[in-house]
Amino acid sequence: NHLDEVHNLSAETIDIEGTAKILHARMKDVLDNQEWKIYKLLFIEQKSEEETAKAMGYKTTEKSRVAGYRTIANVRKSIMIKVREALYSDDGIDFVK
């Protein structure tokens, strides 16, 4: 069972920082310019969606809505699909050392 395998791994066998660097480099190659900027803000700089929208200069015309909420949500969904593809493709990232 995959869940048992994951729970039985020791923390020393998983290089989280190294894997993150590899994933970030791969994402820079895979994502378009707008996606990369949003990826960097959300996942590398750990900004909130609201901070990301503000940094991207998004505005809203709807009352009580965070600027760019829909754009950020759509781009985030696209990014997550590409991350999964990078992790689980045949030439995926080996995160267990």
Phi, psi and omega in degrees: 000131183300320181299318178296319179300315181296316181291336181270355177285139176276155182299335182288341183271353181248118180265085185295313182294318179295318179296319179299317179298317179295315180298316179299318179296317179295319181295325178299325178284327187273321186279149174283176187303312181295315179299317181298317179300316180292317177303311182300314180294315184285314192256339178260312181272355177058038177279153175286168177297322179294316178296322179295314179300318179295316180295329179278352178080020180286149178231165177233152175253357181262135177292146178061021175247142176289137181303130175072014184302317182290317179298313180299316180299316180293317180292320178301318179298315178298318179298315183297324176297315181292325177296313179301318179298320180293321182285323189249007177286171180301325177257035183297176182277129178271101184264359174251121182259000000 
